[in-house]
Amino acid sequence: MSGALELLLGLLLVADTHKPDCANLHCLLSLLARGLTQAEETLEQVI
C-alpha cells in the first residue's frame, strides 16, 4: 500500500512541475492520494 502512495506522491511532484497542463491530473492525483492515506489509516486502526 505504501508503495502505491509513494508512486502517487511522485506523480504529484511531476504534475507540479508541468502546470498548468496537468492541473486536472494534479487535482485527481491529490484526491487519490488523500483517499489512499485515509484507507491506510483505517486499516491500521482495524488491525
PDB file of N, CA, C and O in Angstrom:
ATOM      1  N   MET A   1       0.830  -1.200   0.000  1.00  0.00           N
ATOM      2  CA  MET A   1       0.000   0.000   0.000  1.00  0.00           C
ATOM      3  C   MET A   1       0.868   1.255   0.000  1.00  0.00           C
ATOM      4  O   MET A   1       0.581   2.211  -0.721  1.00  0.00           O
ATOM      5  N   SER A   2       1.920   1.252   0.801  1.00  0.00           N
ATOM      6  CA  SER A   2       2.771   2.435   0.867  1.00  0.00           C
ATOM      7  C   SER A   2       3.504   2.662  -0.452  1.00  0.00           C
ATOM      8  O   SER A   2       3.821   3.800  -0.799  1.00  0.00           O
ATOM      9  N   GLY A   3       3.775   1.582  -1.189  1.00  0.00           N
ATOM     10  CA  GLY A   3       4.417   1.730  -2.490  1.00  0.00           C
ATOM     11  C   GLY A   3       3.541   2.509  -3.453  1.00  0.00           C
ATOM     12  O   GLY A   3       4.028   3.344  -4.214  1.00  0.00           O
ATOM     13  N   ALA A   4       2.239   2.228  -3.414  1.00  0.00           N
ATOM     14  CA  ALA A   4       1.298   2.949  -4.269  1.00  0.00           C
ATOM     15  C   ALA A   4       1.234   4.412  -3.862  1.00  0.00           C
ATOM     16  O   ALA A   4       1.139   5.298  -4.711  1.00  0.00           O
ATOM     17  N   LEU A   5       1.287   4.658  -2.568  1.00  0.00           N
ATOM     18  CA  LEU A   5       1.243   6.028  -2.070  1.00  0.00           C
ATOM     19  C   LEU A   5       2.484   6.797  -2.513  1.00  0.00           C
ATOM     20  O   LEU A   5       2.387   7.956  -2.916  1.00  0.00           O
ATOM     21  N   GLU A   6       3.647   6.156  -2.439  1.00  0.00           N
ATOM     22  CA  GLU A   6       4.885   6.791  -2.887  1.00  0.00           C
ATOM     23  C   GLU A   6       4.824   7.109  -4.372  1.00  0.00           C
ATOM     24  O   GLU A   6       5.277   8.168  -4.805  1.00  0.00           O
ATOM     25  N   LEU A   7       4.267   6.199  -5.144  1.00  0.00           N
ATOM     26  CA  LEU A   7       4.122   6.415  -6.580  1.00  0.00           C
ATOM     27  C   LEU A   7       3.234   7.624  -6.854  1.00  0.00           C
ATOM     28  O   LEU A   7       3.554   8.459  -7.700  1.00  0.00           O
ATOM     29  N   LEU A   8       2.119   7.711  -6.134  1.00  0.00           N
ATOM     30  CA  LEU A   8       1.209   8.843  -6.308  1.00  0.00           C
ATOM     31  C   LEU A   8       1.889  10.151  -5.945  1.00  0.00           C
ATOM     32  O   LEU A   8       1.723  11.151  -6.644  1.00  0.00           O
ATOM     33  N   LEU A   9       2.649  10.155  -4.863  1.00  0.00           N
ATOM     34  CA  LEU A   9       3.341  11.372  -4.452  1.00  0.00           C
ATOM     35  C   LEU A   9       4.368  11.783  -5.497  1.00  0.00           C
ATOM     36  O   LEU A   9       4.547  12.971  -5.764  1.00  0.00           O
ATOM     37  N   GLY A  10       5.042  10.798  -6.089  1.00  0.00           N
ATOM     38  CA  GLY A  10       5.984  11.087  -7.163  1.00  0.00           C
ATOM     39  C   GLY A  10       5.285  11.702  -8.364  1.00  0.00           C
ATOM     40  O   GLY A  10       5.797  12.640  -8.974  1.00  0.00           O
ATOM     41  N   LEU A  11       4.120  11.176  -8.701  1.00  0.00           N
ATOM     42  CA  LEU A  11       3.343  11.721  -9.815  1.00  0.00           C
ATOM     43  C   LEU A  11       2.863  13.134  -9.508  1.00  0.00           C
ATOM     44  O   LEU A  11       2.790  13.976 -10.404  1.00  0.00           O
ATOM     45  N   LEU A  12       2.534  13.396  -8.243  1.00  0.00           N
ATOM     46  CA  LEU A  12       2.124  14.744  -7.850  1.00  0.00           C
ATOM     47  C   LEU A  12       3.260  15.732  -8.082  1.00  0.00           C
ATOM     48  O   LEU A  12       3.029  16.845  -8.554  1.00  0.00           O
ATOM     49  N   LEU A  13       4.481  15.332  -7.754  1.00  0.00           N
ATOM     50  CA  LEU A  13       5.634  16.198  -7.966  1.00  0.00           C
ATOM     51  C   LEU A  13       5.824  16.487  -9.450  1.00  0.00           C
ATOM     52  O   LEU A  13       6.115  17.619  -9.835  1.00  0.00           O
ATOM     53  N   VAL A  14       5.658  15.460 -10.281  1.00  0.00           N
ATOM     54  CA  VAL A  14       5.773  15.639 -11.730  1.00  0.00           C
ATOM     55  C   VAL A  14       4.686  16.586 -12.229  1.00  0.00           C
ATOM     56  O   VAL A  14       4.954  17.475 -13.037  1.00  0.00           O
ATOM     57  N   ALA A  15       3.460  16.394 -11.747  1.00  0.00           N
ATOM     58  CA  ALA A  15       2.352  17.250 -12.168  1.00  0.00           C
ATOM     59  C   ALA A  15       2.610  18.692 -11.747  1.00  0.00           C
ATOM     60  O   ALA A  15       2.265  19.619 -12.479  1.00  0.00           O
ATOM     61  N   ASP A  16       3.214  18.891 -10.576  1.00  0.00           N
ATOM     62  CA  ASP A  16       3.527  20.233 -10.097  1.00  0.00           C
ATOM     63  C   ASP A  16       4.477  20.952 -11.046  1.00  0.00           C
ATOM     64  O   ASP A  16       4.344  22.155 -11.267  1.00  0.00           O
ATOM     65  N   THR A  17       5.434  20.218 -11.607  1.00  0.00           N
ATOM     66  CA  THR A  17       6.428  20.851 -12.466  1.00  0.00           C
ATOM     67  C   THR A  17       5.885  21.131 -13.860  1.00  0.00           C
ATOM     68  O   THR A  17       6.495  21.890 -14.614  1.00  0.00           O
ATOM     69  N   HIS A  18       4.751  20.535 -14.220  1.00  0.00           N
ATOM     70  CA  HIS A  18       4.201  20.708 -15.565  1.00  0.00           C
ATOM     71  C   HIS A  18       2.893  21.494 -15.579  1.00  0.00           C
ATOM     72  O   HIS A  18       2.094  21.336 -16.502  1.00  0.00           O
ATOM     73  N   LYS A  19       2.662  22.325 -14.589  1.00  0.00           N
ATOM     74  CA  LYS A  19       1.461  23.161 -14.587  1.00  0.00           C
ATOM     75  C   LYS A  19       1.520  24.093 -15.787  1.00  0.00           C
ATOM     76  O   LYS A  19       2.627  24.375 -16.244  1.00  0.00           O
ATOM     77  N   PRO A  20       0.428  24.588 -16.328  1.00  0.00           N
ATOM     78  CA  PRO A  20      -0.949  24.276 -15.935  1.00  0.00           C
ATOM     79  C   PRO A  20      -1.527  23.083 -16.690  1.00  0.00           C
ATOM     80  O   PRO A  20      -2.691  22.732 -16.497  1.00  0.00           O
ATOM     81  N   ASP A  21      -0.718  22.457 -17.551  1.00  0.00           N
ATOM     82  CA  ASP A  21      -1.231  21.350 -18.369  1.00  0.00           C
ATOM     83  C   ASP A  21      -1.809  20.228 -17.517  1.00  0.00           C
ATOM     84  O   ASP A  21      -2.785  19.588 -17.908  1.00  0.00           O
ATOM     85  N   CYS A  22      -1.213  19.989 -16.360  1.00  0.00           N
ATOM     86  CA  CYS A  22      -1.618  18.851 -15.536  1.00  0.00           C
ATOM     87  C   CYS A  22      -2.463  19.269 -14.337  1.00  0.00           C
ATOM     88  O   CYS A  22      -2.538  18.542 -13.346  1.00  0.00           O
ATOM     89  N   ALA A  23      -3.094  20.429 -14.421  1.00  0.00           N
ATOM     90  CA  ALA A  23      -3.880  20.905 -13.281  1.00  0.00           C
ATOM     91  C   ALA A  23      -4.973  19.906 -12.910  1.00  0.00           C
ATOM     92  O   ALA A  23      -5.169  19.600 -11.734  1.00  0.00           O
ATOM     93  N   ASN A  24      -5.686  19.398 -13.923  1.00  0.00           N
ATOM     94  CA  ASN A  24      -6.742  18.424 -13.652  1.00  0.00           C
ATOM     95  C   ASN A  24      -6.158  17.122 -13.128  1.00  0.00           C
ATOM     96  O   ASN A  24      -6.707  16.507 -12.213  1.00  0.00           O
ATOM     97  N   LEU A  25      -5.043  16.709 -13.712  1.00  0.00           N
ATOM     98  CA  LEU A  25      -4.365  15.495 -13.264  1.00  0.00           C
ATOM     99  C   LEU A  25      -3.908  15.654 -11.815  1.00  0.00           C
ATOM    100  O   LEU A  25      -4.045  14.738 -11.005  1.00  0.00           O
ATOM    101  N   HIS A  26      -3.366  16.821 -11.505  1.00  0.00           N
ATOM    102  CA  HIS A  26      -2.892  17.088 -10.150  1.00  0.00           C
ATOM    103  C   HIS A  26      -4.038  16.989  -9.154  1.00  0.00           C
ATOM    104  O   HIS A  26      -3.890  16.414  -8.076  1.00  0.00           O
ATOM    105  N   CYS A  27      -5.180  17.555  -9.522  1.00  0.00           N
ATOM    106  CA  CYS A  27      -6.363  17.510  -8.662  1.00  0.00           C
ATOM    107  C   CYS A  27      -6.795  16.066  -8.433  1.00  0.00           C
ATOM    108  O   CYS A  27      -7.074  15.663  -7.304  1.00  0.00           O
ATOM    109  N   LEU A  28      -6.849  15.298  -9.509  1.00  0.00           N
ATOM    110  CA  LEU A  28      -7.258  13.898  -9.419  1.00  0.00           C
ATOM    111  C   LEU A  28      -6.287  13.090  -8.564  1.00  0.00           C
ATOM    112  O   LEU A  28      -6.703  12.300  -7.716  1.00  0.00           O
ATOM    113  N   LEU A  29      -4.995  13.292  -8.792  1.00  0.00           N
ATOM    114  CA  LEU A  29      -3.989  12.545  -8.041  1.00  0.00           C
ATOM    115  C   LEU A  29      -4.004  12.904  -6.565  1.00  0.00           C
ATOM    116  O   LEU A  29      -3.814  12.036  -5.714  1.00  0.00           O
ATOM    117  N   SER A  30      -4.229  14.177  -6.253  1.00  0.00           N
ATOM    118  CA  SER A  30      -4.263  14.556  -4.845  1.00  0.00           C
ATOM    119  C   SER A  30      -5.463  13.930  -4.147  1.00  0.00           C
ATOM    120  O   SER A  30      -5.374  13.529  -2.987  1.00  0.00           O
ATOM    121  N   LEU A  31      -6.584  13.846  -4.858  1.00  0.00           N
ATOM    122  CA  LEU A  31      -7.755  13.169  -4.293  1.00  0.00           C
ATOM    123  C   LEU A  31      -7.470  11.688  -4.065  1.00  0.00           C
ATOM    124  O   LEU A  31      -7.842  11.130  -3.032  1.00  0.00           O
ATOM    125  N   LEU A  32      -6.807  11.051  -5.036  1.00  0.00           N
ATOM    126  CA  LEU A  32      -6.455   9.636  -4.902  1.00  0.00           C
ATOM    127  C   LEU A  32      -5.497   9.418  -3.736  1.00  0.00           C
ATOM    128  O   LEU A  32      -5.658   8.480  -2.956  1.00  0.00           O
ATOM    129  N   ALA A  33      -4.506  10.288  -3.625  1.00  0.00           N
ATOM    130  CA  ALA A  33      -3.532  10.166  -2.544  1.00  0.00           C
ATOM    131  C   ALA A  33      -4.209  10.335  -1.191  1.00  0.00           C
ATOM    132  O   ALA A  33      -3.906   9.611  -0.242  1.00  0.00           O
ATOM    133  N   ARG A  34      -5.120  11.286  -1.108  1.00  0.00           N
ATOM    134  CA  ARG A  34      -5.846  11.518   0.140  1.00  0.00           C
ATOM    135  C   ARG A  34      -6.687  10.285   0.494  1.00  0.00           C
ATOM    136  O   ARG A  34      -6.735   9.865   1.650  1.00  0.00           O
ATOM    137  N   GLY A  35      -7.341   9.720  -0.509  1.00  0.00           N
ATOM    138  CA  GLY A  35      -8.151   8.527  -0.288  1.00  0.00           C
ATOM    139  C   GLY A  35      -7.313   7.347   0.164  1.00  0.00           C
ATOM    140  O   GLY A  35      -7.714   6.602   1.058  1.00  0.00           O
ATOM    141  N   LEU A  36      -6.139   7.173  -0.454  1.00  0.00           N
ATOM    142  CA  LEU A  36      -5.250   6.078  -0.060  1.00  0.00           C
ATOM    143  C   LEU A  36      -4.749   6.262   1.361  1.00  0.00           C
ATOM    144  O   LEU A  36      -4.668   5.301   2.125  1.00  0.00           O
ATOM    145  N   THR A  37      -4.415   7.492   1.716  1.00  0.00           N
ATOM    146  CA  THR A  37      -3.928   7.775   3.064  1.00  0.00           C
ATOM    147  C   THR A  37      -4.997   7.456   4.095  1.00  0.00           C
ATOM    148  O   THR A  37      -4.710   6.851   5.129  1.00  0.00           O
ATOM    149  N   GLN A  38      -6.226   7.861   3.813  1.00  0.00           N
ATOM    150  CA  GLN A  38      -7.324   7.579   4.736  1.00  0.00           C
ATOM    151  C   GLN A  38      -7.578   6.080   4.832  1.00  0.00           C
ATOM    152  O   GLN A  38      -7.867   5.568   5.914  1.00  0.00           O
ATOM    153  N   ALA A  39      -7.474   5.379   3.722  1.00  0.00           N
ATOM    154  CA  ALA A  39      -7.677   3.928   3.725  1.00  0.00           C
ATOM    155  C   ALA A  39      -6.596   3.245   4.557  1.00  0.00           C
ATOM    156  O   ALA A  39      -6.883   2.311   5.306  1.00  0.00           O
ATOM    157  N   GLU A  40      -5.356   3.709   4.428  1.00  0.00           N
ATOM    158  CA  GLU A  40      -4.253   3.142   5.209  1.00  0.00           C
ATOM    159  C   GLU A  40      -4.474   3.369   6.699  1.00  0.00           C
ATOM    160  O   GLU A  40      -4.277   2.460   7.506  1.00  0.00           O
ATOM    161  N   GLU A  41      -4.884   4.581   7.062  1.00  0.00           N
ATOM    162  CA  GLU A  41      -5.128   4.894   8.468  1.00  0.00           C
ATOM    163  C   GLU A  41      -6.250   4.021   9.020  1.00  0.00           C
ATOM    164  O   GLU A  41      -6.168   3.532  10.146  1.00  0.00           O
ATOM    165  N   THR A  42      -7.287   3.829   8.228  1.00  0.00           N
ATOM    166  CA  THR A  42      -8.413   2.992   8.656  1.00  0.00           C
ATOM    167  C   THR A  42      -7.959   1.552   8.866  1.00  0.00           C
ATOM    168  O   THR A  42      -8.339   0.913   9.848  1.00  0.00           O
ATOM    169  N   LEU A  43      -7.141   1.041   7.940  1.00  0.00           N
ATOM    170  CA  LEU A  43      -6.627  -0.324   8.071  1.00  0.00           C
ATOM    171  C   LEU A  43      -5.786  -0.477   9.329  1.00  0.00           C
ATOM    172  O   LEU A  43      -5.886  -1.488  10.025  1.00  0.00           O
ATOM    173  N   GLU A  44      -4.953   0.524   9.627  1.00  0.00           N
ATOM    174  CA  GLU A  44      -4.112   0.461  10.819  1.00  0.00           C
ATOM    175  C   GLU A  44      -4.964   0.440  12.080  1.00  0.00           C
ATOM    176  O   GLU A  44      -4.637  -0.258  13.040  1.00  0.00           O
ATOM    177  N   GLN A  45      -6.051   1.199  12.084  1.00  0.00           N
ATOM    178  CA  GLN A  45      -6.935   1.229  13.247  1.00  0.00           C
ATOM    179  C   GLN A  45      -7.634  -0.112  13.428  1.00  0.00           C
ATOM    180  O   GLN A  45      -7.811  -0.575  14.554  1.00  0.00           O
ATOM    181  N   VAL A  46      -8.032  -0.736  12.322  1.00  0.00           N
ATOM    182  CA  VAL A  46      -8.716  -2.027  12.386  1.00  0.00           C
ATOM    183  C   VAL A  46      -7.762  -3.106  12.896  1.00  0.00           C
ATOM    184  O   VAL A  46      -8.137  -3.955  13.705  1.00  0.00           O
ATOM    185  N   ILE A  47      -6.525  -3.056  12.406  1.00  0.00           N
ATOM    186  CA  ILE A  47      -5.516  -4.034  12.834  1.00  0.00           C
ATOM    187  C   ILE A  47      -4.984  -3.612  14.182  1.00  0.00           C
ATOM    188  O   ILE A  47      -4.120  -4.286  14.743  1.00  0.00           O
TER     189      ILE A  47
END
